[in-house]
Every structure is written in C-alpha cells, then in structure tokens.
Amino acid sequence: MYNQIYYPKSFLSEQSPSIKLAQAYVPIQKYVSIYPPEEALKKGTVFPELDFPYVGEKMR
C-alpha cells in the first residue's frame, strides 16, 4: 500500500499510462524523547528532533 501510485482519472490516457506524478520519501525517525506539554505547546512540536525555530531573513 505504501508504494501505491495515485493517478487522477482525468490525467490518465492511453498515451500516458505510466507517468508518475510524485514520489515521497520519509526517513524513519528515532524516538528519543518528548517535551513536557507546556513546552511542546510553546514550541509547536512535542519532539525535540523536529524543533527547528524560525530564524527569519537577515537584515542588510
């Protein structure tokens, strides 16, 4: 089921039956720890491994 490719019916035709629209790759993540609920709400994630704060554009 994970390798199943979805094609919209309107996209398929006799000339292009094997065109792939997209393919996703999601690496396996190791479960290390989680933030406490209050901190997770502030940071927007419960997993420290996914905590990448927005830095924004640098001022010139």
C-alpha positions as CSV (number, residue, x, y, z in Angstrom):
1,M,0.0,0.0,0.0
2,Y,2.9,2.4,0.7
3,N,4.2,2.1,-2.9
4,Q,0.8,2.6,-4.5
5,I,0.7,5.4,-7.0
6,Y,-2.4,7.6,-7.4
7,Y,-3.4,9.0,-10.7
8,P,-6.4,11.2,-11.2
9,K,-8.8,9.7,-13.7
10,S,-8.7,12.9,-15.9
11,F,-4.9,12.6,-16.0
12,L,-4.7,9.1,-17.4
13,S,-4.9,8.4,-21.1
14,E,-3.9,5.7,-23.5
15,Q,-0.8,7.8,-24.4
16,S,0.5,8.2,-20.8
17,P,-0.5,5.3,-18.6
18,S,2.9,5.2,-16.7
19,I,3.5,8.8,-15.8
20,K,4.3,9.2,-12.1
21,L,3.0,12.4,-10.6
22,A,5.2,12.4,-7.4
23,Q,7.0,10.2,-5.0
24,A,7.5,11.0,-1.3
25,Y,10.4,9.8,0.8
26,V,10.0,9.9,4.6
27,P,13.0,8.7,6.6
28,I,12.4,6.7,9.7
29,Q,12.9,8.8,12.8
30,K,14.2,7.5,16.1
31,Y,12.1,8.2,19.2
32,V,14.4,9.8,21.7
33,S,12.3,12.0,24.0
34,I,9.4,14.4,24.1
35,Y,8.9,17.9,25.5
36,P,6.6,18.4,28.5
37,P,3.1,19.5,27.4
38,E,3.6,23.2,28.3
39,E,6.9,23.5,26.4
40,A,5.5,21.5,23.4
41,L,2.7,24.0,23.0
42,K,5.1,26.9,23.0
43,K,7.5,25.3,20.5
44,G,4.8,23.8,18.2
45,T,6.1,20.3,18.4
46,V,6.3,17.6,21.0
47,F,9.5,16.1,19.5
48,P,12.8,17.9,20.1
49,E,14.2,16.3,17.0
50,L,11.7,18.3,14.9
51,D,12.3,21.6,16.7
52,F,13.7,24.0,14.1
53,P,12.9,27.6,15.2
54,Y,12.2,30.1,12.5
55,V,15.2,32.4,12.2
56,G,13.8,34.8,9.5
57,E,15.6,36.8,7.0
58,K,18.8,38.6,8.0
59,M,18.8,42.3,8.0
60,R,21.1,44.0,5.5
